[in-house]
Amino acid sequence: MVDEARIAGVLDHTLLRAGAGEVEVRRLCGEAREFGFAAVCVQGAFVELCAGLLGGCGVEVACVVGFPLGAPGKGVKAFEARVAVEAGAGELDVVARVDALLAGKDGLFVDDLAVVVEAGGGARVKAILETGLLGEEEMRRGVRLARRAGCAFVKTSSGFGVGGASVEAVRVLREEAGKGMGVKASGGIRTAAQVRDFLEAGADRIGSSSCVAIMRELAGESPRA
């Protein structure tokens, strides 16, 4: 039988859709409590509400930073990170400067992430690499540079860029990250089968706006042969 609790414990229940408001955010947090998800992932405006609704239940509040394009300027990212943490975020999912990575400007890429790590004051930082725009060597370099900046995780996609998560990208990120860094698959993940595939490829966390549907699918399925 599928270990539903283990699956729930790696899911980041995500609500980043334009127009989503307080009613949806409250529902998101109630579902996260019910299923025991790893985190909710929201825009900065909703962090304080989520922190209040989820306090003491073990579900983290993750806030996106520099979302969705990644290039508002490092001062803006640092400010976003600091405000999010002060409001109750324990995790920061920051869109990296993919343009810098593609242009070979490694110092700029690292510095842009490092200021978020510093401003986060101990919050877990996940660097979103937009792997749909990258070749394998660029992915590997992105992992190395994110590690240098102090990020705890690398993440495949914002869900708003070119392409989403792919099993092959997760395998590459996992191989380069080794044991000391987390890998989050995100972008277009909607089924239990996809979740299994990404976990088998080496993901530690899965971001999805379909977490409840995934859990219901798992609850209703037959034991695997």
matplotlib code that plots the C-alpha trace (Angstrom):
import matplotlib.pyplot as plt

x = [0.0, 1.2, 2.6, 0.3, 1.7, 5.3, 4.1, 2.2, 5.3, 7.2, 4.5, 4.6, 0.9, 1.2, -1.1, 0.5, -2.4, -3.2, -6.4, -6.3, -7.3, -7.9, -10.7, -8.4, -5.5, -7.5, -8.6, -5.0, -3.9, -6.8, -5.9, -2.2, -3.2, -5.6, -3.1, 0.2, 1.9, 5.5, 4.6, 2.3, 3.9, 2.4, 3.0, 4.4, 1.1, -0.3, 2.6, 1.3, -2.1, -0.7, 1.7, -1.2, -3.3, -0.5, 1.3, 2.3, 1.1, 4.4, 3.5, 6.1, 5.2, 7.2, 7.2, 8.3, 10.9, 11.7, 8.7, 8.2, 11.1, 13.9, 15.4, 14.0, 17.4, 19.2, 18.1, 14.5, 15.0, 16.7, 13.8, 11.2, 13.1, 13.4, 9.7, 8.6, 10.6, 9.5, 5.9, 6.5, 8.0, 10.4, 11.3, 12.0, 11.6, 13.7, 13.8, 17.5, 19.1, 18.9, 20.0, 23.3, 23.7, 23.2, 25.6, 28.3, 28.2, 28.7, 29.6, 26.3, 24.3, 25.9, 25.7, 22.0, 21.2, 23.6, 21.8, 18.6, 20.2, 21.7, 18.4, 16.5, 18.4, 18.3, 15.2, 15.6, 16.3, 15.4, 17.0, 14.6, 16.8, 14.1, 15.7, 13.6, 15.9, 19.1, 21.3, 22.8, 26.1, 24.2, 22.1, 25.1, 26.8, 23.6, 23.6, 27.3, 26.7, 23.5, 25.5, 28.2, 25.5, 24.3, 21.1, 19.6, 17.7, 17.7, 14.3, 13.4, 10.8, 8.6, 5.8, 5.6, 8.8, 9.5, 8.7, 8.2, 9.8, 11.3, 12.5, 15.8, 16.4, 15.8, 18.2, 20.9, 20.2, 20.3, 23.6, 25.2, 23.7, 24.9, 23.6, 24.2, 21.6, 17.9, 16.2, 12.6, 10.6, 8.0, 6.1, 3.3, 3.1, -0.5, -0.6, 0.5, 2.4, 4.4, 5.2, 6.5, 8.7, 10.2, 10.9, 12.5, 14.7, 15.9, 13.6, 13.2, 10.3, 7.5, 5.7, 2.2, -1.1, -2.8, -1.7, -5.2, -6.0, -2.8, -3.7, -7.2, -5.8, -3.4, -6.2, -8.3, -5.8, -5.3, -2.1, 0.7, 1.7]
y = [0.0, 3.5, 5.4, 8.4, 10.1, 9.9, 11.4, 14.1, 15.0, 16.0, 18.0, 21.8, 22.9, 25.8, 28.8, 31.4, 31.9, 35.5, 36.6, 34.0, 35.7, 35.2, 32.6, 30.4, 30.9, 29.9, 26.8, 26.0, 26.2, 24.0, 21.4, 21.5, 20.9, 18.1, 16.2, 17.1, 18.7, 19.8, 23.5, 25.9, 28.1, 31.6, 35.2, 37.5, 39.2, 36.0, 34.9, 36.5, 34.9, 31.5, 31.7, 32.5, 29.6, 27.1, 27.9, 24.9, 22.3, 21.5, 22.8, 25.4, 28.6, 29.1, 32.5, 33.2, 35.9, 37.7, 35.9, 35.0, 36.4, 36.6, 40.0, 42.8, 43.7, 42.1, 44.9, 44.2, 40.5, 41.1, 43.3, 40.7, 38.0, 40.0, 41.1, 37.5, 36.1, 38.8, 37.8, 34.2, 32.5, 29.6, 29.0, 31.2, 30.0, 32.6, 32.8, 32.9, 35.2, 32.7, 35.4, 35.7, 31.9, 31.8, 34.6, 33.0, 35.8, 33.5, 36.2, 38.0, 34.8, 33.9, 37.4, 37.7, 34.5, 35.2, 38.4, 36.5, 33.8, 36.6, 38.5, 35.3, 34.9, 31.1, 30.5, 27.6, 29.1, 27.2, 28.6, 28.3, 27.5, 27.4, 24.2, 24.3, 27.1, 25.3, 22.6, 19.9, 21.7, 24.9, 23.0, 21.5, 24.9, 26.4, 23.8, 24.5, 28.3, 28.0, 25.9, 28.6, 31.2, 29.2, 27.9, 24.7, 23.5, 23.9, 23.8, 23.1, 25.8, 28.7, 27.2, 30.4, 29.9, 27.8, 24.2, 22.8, 19.9, 17.0, 13.7, 14.1, 17.6, 16.3, 13.4, 15.9, 18.2, 15.3, 14.0, 17.4, 18.3, 15.1, 14.4, 17.9, 19.8, 19.3, 19.1, 20.3, 19.4, 21.9, 22.9, 20.9, 18.1, 17.0, 13.2, 10.6, 8.8, 12.0, 12.4, 8.8, 9.4, 12.6, 11.0, 8.0, 10.5, 12.0, 14.9, 15.6, 17.9, 18.3, 21.6, 21.4, 23.2, 19.8, 18.3, 17.5, 15.8, 13.8, 12.6, 11.7, 9.7, 7.9, 7.1, 5.6, 3.5, -0.2, -1.7, -2.0, -5.5]
z = [0.0, -0.7, 2.3, 2.1, 5.1, 3.6, 0.3, 2.1, 4.1, 0.9, -0.8, -0.9, -1.3, -3.7, -4.4, -6.7, -9.2, -10.1, -8.4, -5.6, -2.3, 1.4, 1.0, -1.1, 1.2, 4.2, 2.3, 1.4, 5.0, 6.2, 3.6, 4.6, 8.2, 7.3, 5.1, 6.9, 3.9, 4.2, 3.5, 1.9, -0.8, -1.2, -2.2, 0.4, 1.0, 2.5, 4.7, 8.0, 7.5, 6.8, 9.7, 12.0, 10.6, 10.7, 13.9, 15.9, 13.4, 11.8, 8.3, 7.1, 5.3, 2.2, 0.4, -3.1, -3.7, -6.9, -8.4, -11.2, -13.4, -10.9, -11.8, -9.7, -8.3, -5.3, -2.9, -3.7, -3.2, 0.1, 1.3, 0.2, 2.1, 5.2, 5.3, 4.6, 7.4, 9.8, 8.9, 9.7, 6.6, 7.4, 3.8, 0.8, -2.8, -4.8, -8.5, -9.4, -12.0, -14.9, -17.3, -15.3, -15.3, -19.1, -19.7, -17.5, -14.9, -12.0, -9.5, -10.2, -9.9, -6.6, -5.1, -6.1, -4.1, -1.2, -0.3, 0.1, 2.2, 4.4, 4.7, 5.4, 8.7, 8.8, 6.7, 4.3, 0.8, -2.4, -5.6, -8.6, -11.6, -14.4, -15.8, -18.9, -20.1, -19.2, -20.7, -18.4, -17.8, -17.0, -14.5, -12.8, -12.6, -11.2, -8.4, -7.6, -7.5, -5.5, -3.0, -2.9, -2.1, 0.8, -0.6, 1.1, -2.0, -5.8, -7.5, -11.1, -12.0, -10.9, -13.0, -14.9, -17.1, -20.1, -19.3, -15.9, -14.0, -15.9, -14.5, -16.3, -14.9, -11.4, -11.9, -13.0, -10.0, -7.6, -9.0, -8.7, -5.4, -3.6, -0.1, 1.3, -0.6, -1.3, -4.7, -5.2, -8.3, -9.3, -12.4, -14.0, -11.4, -11.0, -10.5, -8.0, -10.8, -11.5, -7.8, -7.6, -10.7, -9.3, -5.9, -7.6, -9.6, -6.4, -5.4, -1.7, -2.1, -4.6, -5.3, -6.7, -6.8, -7.1, -3.8, -2.6, -5.8, -5.6, -2.1, -3.1, -6.0, -3.6, -1.2, -3.8, -5.7, -5.5, -4.0, -6.5, -7.6]

ax = plt.figure().add_subplot(projection="3d")
ax.plot(x, y, z, "-o")
ax.set_aspect("equal")
plt.show()
